[in-house]
Amino acid sequence: MAKKQKSFADKASGRGGDADATMVKYVKSVKSEKTGFWRFNEQMIKVREGEDLNAALKRMDEASNLVDIDLSGFVSNEDDKKEDVADSNNESDVATVPDAKGEEE
């Protein structure tokens, strides 16, 4: 059975899996700590078919919270482990091989 292929127009439009998504402009107002004036942060949010705007905002907030996680404690432990592994590999690479009798150098 032949596989159904996309036409060139479908490929060029680029609306493959996101055909049901809608783009929404989200404007957040934040009061500046320095000046006391209001600042407006604009962001485009992709809302999936049937998804509420509040659910999309919560999804975006969760994604930004994952970026803010401090992983510095884990990085130093991984570096120590890598050094230990490298040291053990270097020790095992050095081996003495006895010369076979009868070989001429």
C-alpha positions in Angstrom: 0.0 0.0 0.0 1.4 3.4 -0.9 2.1 6.0 1.7 0.2 9.2 1.5 2.5 12.1 0.7 2.1 15.8 1.3 1.8 18.2 -1.6 4.2 21.0 -2.1 1.6 23.5 -1.0 1.1 21.6 2.3 4.9 21.5 2.9 5.3 25.2 2.1 2.5 26.4 4.4 4.3 24.7 7.3 1.1 24.1 9.3 1.7 20.4 9.9 1.0 19.5 13.5 0.1 23.1 14.7 -2.8 23.5 12.3 -5.3 23.6 15.3 -3.2 26.1 17.3 -4.0 29.8 17.7 -1.5 32.5 18.5 -2.5 35.0 21.2 -0.6 38.2 22.1 -0.3 38.3 25.9 0.5 41.7 27.5 1.7 41.7 31.1 1.9 44.9 33.1 4.6 45.2 35.6 5.4 48.2 37.9 9.0 49.2 37.7 10.9 49.1 40.9 13.3 51.9 39.9 11.0 54.5 38.4 7.6 53.4 39.7 6.1 53.6 36.2 4.2 50.8 34.5 6.0 48.6 32.0 4.3 46.3 29.5 5.9 43.0 28.5 4.4 41.5 25.3 4.6 37.8 24.5 3.1 35.6 21.8 1.6 32.4 23.2 0.5 29.4 21.2 -2.9 28.1 22.5 -3.7 24.6 21.4 -7.2 23.6 20.2 -9.6 23.4 23.1 -7.0 24.8 25.6 -8.0 27.6 27.9 -5.9 30.8 28.0 -5.2 30.3 31.7 -4.0 26.8 31.1 -1.6 28.0 28.4 -0.3 30.7 30.7 0.2 28.1 33.5 2.1 25.9 31.0 4.4 28.8 30.0 5.0 29.7 33.7 6.0 26.1 34.5 8.4 26.1 31.6 10.0 29.3 32.8 10.3 27.9 36.4 12.3 24.9 35.0 14.8 27.3 33.5 15.3 29.1 36.9 16.3 26.0 38.8 19.8 26.3 40.3 21.8 23.2 39.3 25.2 24.4 40.5 25.3 21.8 43.3 24.9 19.0 40.8 27.4 20.3 38.3 30.3 20.3 40.8 29.5 16.7 41.8 29.5 15.6 38.2 32.8 17.3 37.5 34.4 15.4 40.5 33.0 12.1 39.2 34.4 12.8 35.7 37.8 13.5 37.1 37.8 10.3 39.2 36.8 8.3 36.1 39.5 10.0 34.0 42.1 9.2 36.7 41.1 5.6 36.8 41.1 5.3 33.0 44.6 6.8 32.9 45.9 4.2 35.4 44.5 1.3 33.5 45.9 2.5 30.2 49.5 2.2 31.3 50.5 -1.5 31.3 53.9 -3.1 30.9 54.3 -5.7 28.2 57.2 -8.1 28.4 59.3 -8.3 25.2 59.0 -11.6 23.3 62.2 -13.6 23.0 63.8 -13.8 19.6 62.7 -10.4 18.4 65.3 -8.1 17.0 65.0 -4.4 17.4 
